[in-house]
């Protein structure tokens, strides 16, 4: 790993400033690798914050000293910047200015910086492979820790959903990390030829799949199936894992009841979605503000007034309580930034899809075709699960911007190779 990242960085005949710059350039991908590895783990905030801010400090030093080729060039830059600018404009209409200002910095600008750090410092096939191994190892180790801690140490029955007592990465958020890692593991499984690598990846894929299903999250289940179905169009062997997943759904205690049609038709999310739509009707253009604490703050939003507008069967909240967030990413974006903000956010997704389509058409080798299928499955599964959860913060947001970063890296590599071949 060090050899790959240090290539062309350290000039033995260079002066002291060049060597310092080389060390700083080397430290950024190493620290970001640490950040990505610890992303799903609770109680590691200090490690992640240290890794991120030291990376940022190193980058600022390199930019000031002009010792880096760091670039913001990406087809995603324009839609991302437009969404940021609309969030800033929305501060003038926000119902809670302080919370909105905080969340623009902490839950958007920070993730933008993570995106650009990954794009610039994992910008080759070799570095992309390292990034994917970090994600796979992180999610697999997290899965083992979470399962052992929750069921064996804490003594929870297997009928109880994994992660209900976790504070930093709750049940509905675990699947985002694990399914993303699973798509990367399946991609490597199709590419690797050695028996040892295949064996480790099969074990990892099974662990990630089982742990995802133990959350008994309907959103994660659908997203898991979406990812495997997309992969199966590329390689039919993935259908074996799909069949195993269906079998596990039948075996895991309590899961069948959660996917019973009657249960799903009476799901509490119907009430939550209806309530969110009522708030959007009153704040259609700019939303209530970027701040994520506004929606659940009864001193700012009179939830009961909006609740009274709903049909009788949807009134009264969930179990007599009102949930403090929409639990749907698109509705969350719409209620916080308005219809305009939602359109700008969707433009980010559409641009990413366009990049995948363009890269897929230009990819000549099976290696890159496999990568395109992999990251397409990752994006599709993420957006599917996002219809059942809020993804603008926490580990799931890091997963989203990592997916966007990988799409950008692949797009740049494939389009660059195409242009080089055409001029050769």
Secondary structure by P-SEA (a helix, b strand, c coil): cccccccccccccccaaaaaaaaaaaaaaaaaaaaaaacccccaaaaaaaaaaaaaaaaaaaaaaccccccccccaaaaaaaaaaaaaaaccccccaaaaaaaaaaccaaaaaaaaaaaaacccaaaaaaaaaaaaaaaaaaaaaaaaacccccccccccccccccccccccaaaaaaaaaaaaaaaaaaccccaaaaaaaaaaaaaaaaaaaaaccaaaaaaaaaaaaaaaaacccaaaaaaaaaaaaaccccccccccaaaaaacaaaaaaaaaaaaaaacccccccccccccccccccaaaaaaaacccccccccccccccccccaaaaaaaaccaaaaaaaaaaaaaaaaaaaaaaaacccaaaaaaaaaaaaaaaaaaaaaacccccccaaaaaaaaaaaaaaaaaaaaaaaaaaaaac
